[in-house]
């Protein structure tokens, strides 16, 4: 995905005259493909029967994680546009705020929410106070909880939801 982002940024910079390279990287971060078509055909296409289950699960996890990885590229491009002469500030903002806080802490928060949700479901099943049909409502609550906490804390809510789903499963 990194190479795709840089190559598409280069093509946008070449094709659109007068466009700054930082601006072309921002456009490229928005249009770079995050989910390869080949992986989708292996996971759920006609070739899925021939691929072992653990590899299909790994490709699905990689695909879900890629969707949240466009976030750092967008913010790196925005930092390059907003602070063109301050390289140290760009690196500090991108590493400390974008990568560590918004992405890494968002993943940790999602894992905590998903793990707590899994424990709560097991507890409710042990006490026989939840049935199988109520799981759909719990998934919706888990999704809204991740989006809400992610927005309040200023983290990437897509990565938070993905991590919560992985930890819940």
C-alpha positions, 0 to 999 in steps of 0.5 A: 500500500505504501508503494501504491500511495507513492506511485499514484502520488507521482502519477497525479503530480505528473498528470496535473500541472501546477500541483504540489507533490504534497497535494498529490500525495493527499489525493493519492492517499484518498484514491489508493486501493486498500484491498487488493482484488486478488485477496478478495477472490482467494478469500471468498471466490471460487478458489476459496475451497483450495486455500486453507482456512487459516490463510483465508482468515489471515488475508481477511484480517490483513484486508480489514487492517488495510482499510484503516491504514489509509489514515496515516497516509492522509495525515502525513500528507496533511502535515506536509501541506500544513508545515512545509518547512518544519521537518521535525514538527512533521515527524513529531506530529505524524509519529506521536499523534497519528501513529502512536495515539490515533492508530496504536492507541485506537487498536489497543482501545478496540482490543480492550472493548472487544475483549470486555464484550467477549467476556460479557457475552460469555458471562451472560451465556453462563447465566442463561440471560442471553439467547443466540438471536440477541447477538446481532443487537450486541454487535451493533452496540459494540460498533456504536461503542467503538465509534463513540469512544473513538470519536471522543478520544480522537482515535481512528474509529475504523481501526478501533472497530476492526480491533474490537471485532478481532478481539471479540472473535 
